């Protein structure tokens, strides 16, 4: 038992940023790392938790239009994700990310798969993201915050 607790403690200490538990609607798109073209159709996702440098996404499947997300693990620079998160303020955050891990949550029936995504170094949530997460939705859903870049 002590060995398991030490192992778990080591994993928890690896997190460089605080994660906030969230339930936000999102979508993902697998991109071609060379040209930025979409390799899959946009797929629905849900944010489970969120930090300044990444998030955990819940998905109904890891197979997207014949493309399995585990390929992103094998070659993350070749298959980045565009993660579009619907902010509580009504806007959309579009961020480039790399898949860091995949897993299955046996309790999640409709959205049983989990994907860890790390945002790019120059990418990230808006500076005021904590305030935006705690804000109530505003009536202007057309606003969009884009952080997408392929340079």
Secondary structure, 3 states (H helix, E strand, C coil): CHHHHHHHHHHHHHCCCCCEEEEEEEEEEEECCCCCCECCCCEEEEEEEEECCEEEEEECCCEECCEECHHHHHCCCCCCEEEEEECCCCCEEEEEEEEEEEEECCCCCCCCEEEEEEECCCCCCCCCHHHHHHCCCCCCCCCCEECCCCC
